[in-house]
Amino acid sequence: MLFPQSKNIYFLLMNKKREPRKWIGVNFTCCNFYGRAYKNEVKKEYLAQCPKCGRVIRFIVGQGGTDQRFFEVR
C-alpha cells in the first residue's frame, strides 16, 4: 500500500534539509596535499590526517580560539 507523500517516511527523509557540515582547510606541506577537516560535534574538534605520512592533527574548538578557517601544517 502506498502512502501519501506527506506520510511516506522515505519521502520525508530524502527531502529533509540538512545544514552544511562545518569544516576547516588544512594544507599539509610535507606532501603538498590540501584537504578538509570536518567538525566532530560530539568531541568539539576537527581532526585531519596527512595521507602520506599519517600524521594526525587535532584542532580543538573552544573559547579564546581563532576565526581562521585555513591552516598550514609542516
Secondary structure by P-SEA (a helix, b strand, c coil): ccccccccaaaaaaacccccbbbbbbbccccbbbbbbbbcccccbbbbbccccbbbbbbbbccccccccccccc
